[in-house]
Amino acid sequence: MRKRLQKLLLVTTLTATIVLSGCSNGGTSTKKSDATSGTDGEIRVSTSANSGRPGLEAVAPKFEEETGIKITTEFGDLGTDSYTSELMTQLQGGSAPDIFAAFAGTGTSSPNVGTLAEAGSLMDLSNLDFAKNVKGTAVEDAVTISDKVYAACLGVQTSGIIYNEDMFSEYNLEIPETWDDLLNLVKEIRQAAPDKTPIAFGGGNTSIAMINASMLVLNQPGFTGEEGREEKFADSEAWKGALKMLEELIEVNAFNQSASTDGSNEIVSMMAGGDAFMCIDLSSRYAAIKKADEDCPIRFCSLPARNKEDNKMLLWPGTMAAVNAETKDKDSSVKFMEYITSEEGNNLWIESAGGSELSASNFTDASKWDGCFKDLVDMADKSAMIPCVTWPSAGASNALGEGVAGILAGVQSTDEVLAAMDENWDK
């Protein structure tokens, strides 16, 4: 396992647009940096210093009150090279937290569930109630490796078009129901409001670029999810069709001039400032826009396919909880996992995190969707996890994100992007 962990230290990370919070099951830990030598009834929990902090700080005292088990909280910059390096070093040395942050599946940033499970660093959680219920759901691929559940997905991010309702009303614009409707809408905006941007895009952030392309591929009639395995990306009509849609948006001048280099901050600024009518993004961007201007009149609608019957909603796995296989207080850690996956604990964590995710407890019951998620209720039974969670590494994801930026900048073609994805499939 140590040799595998040393290899993981070299993994290149795909910068994430959202933050995943993770736990490592069981283990006693004191305020010392030694997760394997704590005392019974005390565990050390690490999560993201950003969006993970509010949830953990809300859950920890409630859990302590109900169980008497003490929680020592820690926070790190998940998604950065320094966080990855520190966690891997801790795992090697036996000083990792009992519960720690990880990314979903196998094809996302390191540290992810797949690489950690392969290294023997995660506890098998398959016997817990939440794990039994995850089978057959949209989040199964995010937490399952070789038919074993190694993490809990506490929340998911939804996706679609975020639009400014007041600006749509001012210019008498209608919500697009088909792809042609969207292209025509962009043209209409360019004519009616030439000083504004129809769709704010942050292609300089490779995660945003990759996620947008993945949203488009889910809406292709021939998409199977096996692209990259059973057929090369370069031969996939679904992926060719997705990038063709991106090119069509470029042709109608849908994006901001600096779309190939802008990132999440620019998207938020344009939307909150009324300089853009729309962005195609995740619910975390919705929350960020509201944080910048709580009165910004934004709504969600689905991203249309060419044909309505092909329309799907991409899901991105949000807060994740995984368990340290080397913990010495398994019982306390399992109790914590059971609490944060219960309806009470799950909703408390997610609701405290700022509204960017839909709790796993509410996901399967659309009648409980509120806030921005209520706009997407009609897509509840048409949702699918982002494809990259099952890819063997982040190599193809990185190539896709960089390739989309290249297409936006006019320096890469669709064929070149798909060839790069094939070349980096397992790198």
C-alpha positions as CSV (number, residue, x, y, z in Angstrom):
1,M,0.0,0.0,0.0
2,R,2.9,2.4,0.9
3,K,4.2,2.1,-2.7
4,R,0.8,2.9,-4.1
5,L,0.5,5.9,-1.8
6,Q,3.9,7.2,-2.9
7,K,2.7,7.0,-6.5
8,L,-0.5,9.0,-5.6
9,L,1.6,11.9,-4.4
10,L,2.5,12.5,-8.0
11,V,-1.1,12.6,-9.3
12,T,-2.0,15.8,-11.1
13,T,-5.1,17.3,-9.8
14,L,-8.1,18.6,-11.7
15,T,-9.1,21.8,-10.0
16,A,-12.6,21.4,-8.8
17,T,-15.4,24.0,-9.1
18,I,-17.2,22.6,-6.1
19,V,-15.9,21.2,-2.8
20,L,-16.4,17.7,-1.6
21,S,-16.4,17.0,2.2
22,G,-15.2,13.6,3.3
23,C,-14.9,11.5,6.3
24,S,-12.8,8.5,7.2
25,N,-14.6,5.9,9.1
26,G,-13.8,5.2,12.6
27,G,-10.8,5.9,14.7
28,T,-10.0,7.7,17.8
29,S,-8.0,10.8,17.6
30,T,-6.8,13.4,19.9
31,K,-5.6,16.8,19.1
32,K,-2.3,15.2,18.3
33,S,-1.7,14.4,14.7
34,D,-2.1,10.7,15.1
35,A,-5.4,9.2,13.9
36,T,-4.4,5.6,14.9
37,S,-3.6,6.2,18.6
38,G,-6.5,8.1,20.0
39,T,-9.0,7.2,22.8
40,D,-12.3,5.5,22.4
41,G,-15.2,7.9,22.0
42,E,-13.2,10.6,20.2
43,I,-12.7,11.0,16.5
44,R,-10.9,13.5,14.2
45,V,-12.8,14.8,11.2
46,S,-11.3,16.8,8.4
47,T,-13.2,18.6,5.6
48,S,-12.9,21.5,3.2
49,A,-12.0,24.8,4.7
50,N,-14.5,26.4,2.4
51,S,-18.0,24.9,1.8
52,G,-17.4,22.0,4.1
53,R,-16.8,24.0,7.2
54,P,-20.4,25.2,7.9
55,G,-21.8,21.7,7.6
56,L,-19.3,20.1,9.9
57,E,-19.5,22.9,12.4
58,A,-23.3,22.4,12.5
59,V,-23.2,18.6,12.7
60,A,-20.3,18.1,15.2
61,P,-22.0,19.6,18.4
62,K,-25.3,18.0,17.6
63,F,-23.6,14.6,17.2
64,E,-21.6,15.1,20.4
65,E,-24.8,16.0,22.3
66,E,-26.6,12.9,21.1
67,T,-23.8,10.3,21.4
68,G,-21.2,11.7,23.8
69,I,-18.5,11.1,21.2
70,K,-16.1,14.0,20.9
71,I,-15.4,15.4,17.4
72,T,-12.1,17.2,16.8
73,T,-12.6,19.2,13.6
74,E,-9.9,20.1,11.0
75,F,-10.1,22.0,7.7
76,G,-8.0,21.9,4.6
77,D,-7.9,23.3,1.1
78,L,-9.4,20.4,-0.8
79,G,-8.6,20.3,-4.5
80,T,-5.1,21.8,-4.0
81,D,-1.8,20.0,-4.5
82,S,-0.8,20.8,-0.9
83,Y,-3.9,19.1,0.5
84,T,-3.3,16.0,-1.6
85,S,0.3,15.8,-0.6
86,E,-0.4,16.3,3.1
87,L,-3.2,13.7,3.1
88,M,-1.0,11.1,1.3
89,T,1.8,11.8,3.7
90,Q,-0.5,11.4,6.7
91,L,-1.9,8.1,5.3
92,Q,1.7,6.8,4.8
93,G,2.7,7.8,8.4
94,G,-0.5,6.6,10.1
95,S,-1.5,10.1,11.2
96,A,-4.4,10.8,8.8
97,P,-7.8,11.9,10.3
98,D,-10.4,9.3,11.1
99,I,-12.7,11.0,8.6
100,F,-11.3,13.1,5.7
101,A,-12.2,14.7,2.4
102,A,-12.0,12.9,-0.9
103,F,-13.4,13.3,-4.4
104,A,-15.9,11.0,-6.0
105,G,-15.3,8.0,-8.2
106,T,-12.1,7.3,-10.1
107,G,-11.8,10.0,-12.9
108,T,-11.9,13.1,-10.7
109,S,-9.2,15.0,-8.8
110,S,-6.8,13.3,-6.4
111,P,-7.5,12.2,-3.7
112,N,-10.5,10.4,-5.0
113,V,-12.4,7.4,-3.7
114,G,-11.0,5.1,-6.4
115,T,-7.3,5.7,-5.8
116,L,-7.7,5.7,-2.1
117,A,-9.7,2.4,-2.1
118,E,-7.2,0.8,-4.4
119,A,-4.4,1.8,-2.0
120,G,-6.3,0.2,0.9
121,S,-6.8,3.5,2.7
122,L,-10.6,3.4,2.9
123,M,-13.0,1.3,5.0
124,D,-15.6,-0.8,3.2
125,L,-19.0,0.7,4.2
126,S,-21.2,-1.6,2.2
127,N,-23.0,-3.0,5.3
128,L,-24.2,0.4,6.4
129,D,-27.9,1.3,5.7
130,F,-27.1,4.2,3.4
131,A,-24.8,2.0,1.3
132,K,-27.5,-0.6,0.8
133,N,-29.8,2.2,-0.4
134,V,-27.4,3.7,-2.9
135,K,-27.5,0.7,-5.2
136,G,-29.2,1.6,-8.5
137,T,-29.3,5.3,-7.8
138,A,-27.6,8.1,-9.8
139,V,-24.9,8.5,-7.1
140,E,-23.8,4.8,-7.1
141,D,-20.8,5.3,-9.4
142,A,-19.6,8.1,-7.2
143,V,-19.1,6.0,-4.1
144,T,-18.8,2.4,-5.4
145,I,-15.5,0.7,-6.4
146,S,-15.6,-3.0,-7.5
147,D,-19.1,-3.4,-6.1
148,K,-18.1,-2.1,-2.7
149,V,-19.2,1.2,-1.2
150,Y,-16.3,3.2,0.2
151,A,-17.9,6.6,0.7
152,A,-21.1,8.5,1.3
153,C,-22.3,11.2,-1.0
154,L,-24.1,13.6,1.3
155,G,-25.3,15.9,-1.5
156,V,-25.4,16.5,-5.2
157,Q,-25.2,19.5,-7.3
158,T,-27.7,19.9,-10.1
159,S,-27.1,21.7,-13.4
160,G,-28.7,23.7,-16.1
161,I,-29.1,27.3,-17.4
162,I,-29.0,30.0,-14.7
163,Y,-30.8,33.0,-16.1
164,N,-31.7,36.5,-14.9
165,E,-35.5,36.5,-14.7
166,D,-35.8,40.3,-14.7
167,M,-33.6,40.7,-17.8
168,F,-35.7,38.0,-19.6
169,S,-38.8,39.9,-18.6
170,E,-37.4,43.3,-19.7
171,Y,-36.5,42.0,-23.1
172,N,-39.6,39.8,-23.5
173,L,-37.5,36.6,-23.8
174,E,-38.8,33.1,-23.4
175,I,-37.1,30.1,-21.7
176,P,-35.6,27.8,-24.4
177,E,-37.2,24.4,-24.7
178,T,-35.0,23.0,-27.6
179,W,-31.5,23.6,-28.8
180,D,-32.6,25.7,-31.7
181,D,-34.6,27.8,-29.2
182,L,-31.4,28.5,-27.3
183,L,-29.4,29.4,-30.5
184,N,-32.2,31.8,-31.6
185,L,-32.4,33.2,-28.1
186,V,-28.7,34.1,-28.2
187,K,-29.2,35.8,-31.6
188,E,-32.2,37.8,-30.2
189,I,-30.1,38.9,-27.2
190,R,-27.2,40.1,-29.4
191,Q,-29.6,42.2,-31.4
192,A,-31.6,43.6,-28.5
193,A,-28.8,44.1,-26.0
194,P,-25.5,44.3,-27.9
195,D,-23.6,45.6,-24.8
196,K,-24.4,42.5,-22.8
197,T,-23.3,38.9,-23.0
198,P,-25.9,36.2,-23.7
199,I,-24.0,33.4,-21.8
200,A,-21.2,33.9,-19.3
201,F,-18.6,31.2,-19.7
202,G,-15.4,30.5,-17.7
203,G,-13.4,28.3,-19.9
204,G,-10.2,29.3,-18.1
205,N,-11.3,27.0,-15.3
206,T,-10.8,23.5,-16.7
207,S,-13.5,22.0,-14.4
208,I,-16.1,24.4,-15.6
209,A,-15.2,23.7,-19.2
210,M,-15.2,19.9,-18.7
211,I,-18.6,20.1,-16.8
212,N,-20.2,22.1,-19.6
213,A,-19.1,19.7,-22.3
214,S,-20.4,16.8,-20.1
215,M,-23.8,18.5,-19.8
216,L,-23.9,18.7,-23.6
217,V,-22.9,15.0,-24.1
218,L,-25.7,13.7,-21.8
219,N,-28.2,15.4,-24.1
220,Q,-27.0,13.4,-27.1
221,P,-29.3,10.6,-28.2
222,G,-26.5,8.1,-28.7
223,F,-24.7,8.6,-25.4
224,T,-24.2,5.4,-23.5
225,G,-21.6,6.2,-20.8
226,E,-19.2,3.6,-22.2
227,E,-17.4,6.0,-24.4
228,G,-13.7,5.8,-23.8
229,R,-14.0,2.1,-23.1
230,E,-15.9,0.3,-25.7
231,E,-15.2,2.9,-28.3
232,K,-12.7,5.7,-28.6
233,F,-13.8,9.3,-27.9
234,A,-12.6,10.1,-31.4
235,D,-15.1,7.6,-32.8
236,S,-18.0,8.7,-30.5
237,E,-20.9,10.4,-32.3
238,A,-22.2,11.5,-28.9
239,W,-19.0,13.4,-28.0
240,K,-18.6,14.8,-31.5
241,G,-22.2,16.0,-31.2
242,A,-21.5,17.6,-27.8
243,L,-18.5,19.6,-29.0
244,K,-20.5,20.5,-32.2
245,M,-23.1,22.1,-30.0
246,L,-20.3,24.1,-28.3
247,E,-19.1,25.2,-31.7
248,E,-22.6,26.3,-32.6
249,L,-22.8,28.5,-29.6
250,I,-19.5,30.1,-30.6
251,E,-20.8,30.7,-34.1
252,V,-23.8,32.7,-32.8
253,N,-21.5,34.7,-30.5
254,A,-23.0,33.4,-27.3
255,F,-20.1,34.0,-25.0
256,N,-18.0,36.7,-23.4
257,Q,-14.9,37.7,-25.4
258,S,-12.6,36.3,-22.8
259,A,-14.5,33.1,-22.3
260,S,-11.4,30.9,-23.0
261,T,-9.5,32.5,-20.1
262,D,-12.2,33.7,-17.6
263,G,-13.1,31.6,-14.6
264,S,-15.7,31.3,-11.9
265,N,-15.2,34.8,-10.5
266,E,-15.8,36.4,-13.8
267,I,-19.0,34.4,-14.3
268,V,-20.3,35.4,-10.8
269,S,-19.4,39.1,-11.5
270,M,-21.1,39.2,-14.9
271,M,-24.3,37.5,-13.6
272,A,-24.5,39.5,-10.3
273,G,-23.8,42.7,-12.1
274,G,-26.4,42.2,-14.8
275,D,-23.8,42.1,-17.6
276,A,-24.9,38.6,-18.7
277,F,-28.3,37.0,-19.2
278,M,-27.3,33.4,-18.5
279,C,-24.6,31.0,-17.6
280,I,-24.6,27.2,-18.0
281,D,-23.5,25.8,-14.7
282,L,-23.9,23.9,-11.5
283,S,-26.0,24.9,-8.5
284,S,-22.8,26.0,-6.7
285,R,-22.6,28.8,-9.2
286,Y,-26.2,29.8,-8.4
287,A,-25.2,29.9,-4.7
288,A,-22.1,32.0,-5.4
289,I,-24.1,34.5,-7.4
290,K,-26.6,34.8,-4.6
291,K,-23.8,35.3,-2.2
292,A,-22.4,38.1,-4.3
293,D,-25.9,39.7,-4.5
294,E,-28.7,38.1,-2.5
295,D,-31.3,40.1,-4.5
296,C,-30.0,39.0,-7.9
297,P,-33.2,37.7,-9.7
298,I,-31.8,34.4,-11.0
299,R,-33.7,31.2,-11.8
300,F,-32.8,27.7,-13.1
301,C,-34.1,26.0,-16.2
302,S,-32.8,22.9,-17.9
303,L,-30.2,22.9,-20.7
304,P,-32.2,21.8,-23.7
305,A,-31.2,19.0,-26.1
306,R,-31.9,19.1,-29.8
307,N,-35.0,17.1,-29.1
308,K,-37.0,17.4,-25.9
309,E,-37.1,13.6,-25.3
310,D,-33.2,13.6,-25.1
311,N,-33.1,16.2,-22.4
312,K,-31.2,15.2,-19.2
313,M,-29.8,16.9,-16.1
314,L,-26.2,16.4,-15.2
315,L,-25.4,15.7,-11.5
316,W,-22.1,16.5,-9.9
317,P,-21.3,14.7,-6.6
318,G,-21.0,17.2,-3.8
319,T,-20.1,16.5,-0.2
320,M,-18.4,13.2,0.2
321,A,-17.6,11.2,3.4
322,A,-15.0,8.4,3.4
323,V,-13.5,6.4,6.2
324,N,-9.9,5.8,7.2
325,A,-9.2,2.1,7.0
326,E,-6.6,2.3,9.8
327,T,-8.9,3.8,12.4
328,K,-8.8,2.2,15.9
329,D,-12.2,3.5,16.9
330,K,-14.4,1.9,14.3
331,D,-17.6,2.1,16.4
332,S,-17.4,5.8,16.9
333,S,-16.7,6.5,13.3
334,V,-19.5,4.2,12.1
335,K,-21.9,6.1,14.4
336,F,-20.8,9.4,12.9
337,M,-21.3,8.0,9.3
338,E,-24.7,6.7,10.3
339,Y,-25.6,10.1,11.7
340,I,-24.5,12.2,8.7
341,T,-26.3,9.8,6.3
342,S,-29.5,9.9,8.4
343,E,-32.2,12.3,7.3
344,E,-31.6,14.5,10.3
345,G,-27.8,14.7,10.1
346,N,-27.7,14.8,6.3
347,N,-30.1,17.7,5.9
348,L,-28.4,19.6,8.8
349,W,-25.0,19.4,7.1
350,I,-26.2,20.3,3.6
351,E,-28.6,23.0,4.7
352,S,-25.8,24.6,6.7
353,A,-23.5,24.7,3.7
354,G,-25.3,27.5,1.8
355,G,-27.7,25.9,-0.6
356,S,-25.3,24.7,-3.3
357,E,-26.3,21.1,-2.9
358,L,-29.4,19.0,-2.7
359,S,-29.2,16.6,0.2
360,A,-29.0,12.9,-0.5
361,S,-32.0,12.4,1.8
362,N,-34.2,14.7,-0.4
363,F,-32.8,13.8,-3.8
364,T,-35.0,10.8,-4.3
365,D,-38.2,12.7,-3.2
366,A,-38.7,15.7,-5.6
367,S,-41.6,17.0,-3.4
368,K,-38.9,18.0,-0.9
369,W,-36.8,20.0,-3.5
370,D,-36.8,23.7,-2.5
371,G,-34.8,26.8,-3.3
372,C,-33.2,26.8,-6.7
373,F,-33.8,23.0,-7.0
374,K,-37.5,23.5,-7.2
375,D,-37.1,25.0,-10.7
376,L,-35.6,21.6,-11.9
377,V,-38.2,19.2,-10.4
378,D,-39.3,18.1,-13.8
379,M,-35.8,16.8,-14.4
380,A,-35.7,14.7,-11.3
381,D,-36.3,11.4,-13.2
382,K,-34.0,12.5,-16.0
383,S,-30.8,13.0,-14.1
384,A,-27.5,11.3,-14.6
385,M,-24.1,11.5,-12.9
386,I,-21.3,13.2,-14.7
387,P,-19.5,10.6,-16.8
388,C,-15.9,11.2,-15.6
389,V,-16.6,9.7,-12.1
390,T,-16.1,6.2,-13.7
391,W,-13.2,7.1,-15.9
392,P,-9.9,5.4,-14.8
393,S,-8.1,8.7,-14.1
394,A,-8.4,12.4,-14.4
395,G,-6.3,12.4,-17.6
396,A,-9.3,12.5,-20.0
397,S,-11.1,15.0,-17.8
398,N,-8.1,17.3,-17.9
399,A,-7.8,16.9,-21.7
400,L,-11.4,17.7,-22.2
401,G,-11.3,20.8,-20.0
402,E,-8.2,22.1,-21.7
403,G,-9.6,21.2,-25.0
404,V,-12.8,23.2,-24.5
405,A,-10.7,26.2,-23.7
406,G,-8.8,25.6,-26.8
407,I,-11.9,25.4,-28.9
408,L,-13.1,28.7,-27.4
409,A,-9.8,30.3,-28.2
410,G,-9.8,28.9,-31.7
411,V,-6.6,27.0,-31.3
412,Q,-8.0,23.4,-31.1
413,S,-10.5,21.4,-33.1
414,T,-13.0,18.9,-32.0
415,D,-11.0,16.0,-33.5
416,E,-7.9,17.2,-31.6
417,V,-9.7,17.4,-28.3
418,L,-11.2,13.9,-28.6
419,A,-7.8,12.5,-29.7
420,A,-6.2,14.0,-26.6
421,M,-8.9,12.5,-24.4
422,D,-8.2,9.1,-25.8
423,E,-4.4,9.6,-25.4
424,N,-4.9,10.5,-21.7
425,W,-7.6,8.0,-20.9
426,D,-5.6,6.2,-18.2
427,K,-3.0,8.8,-17.4
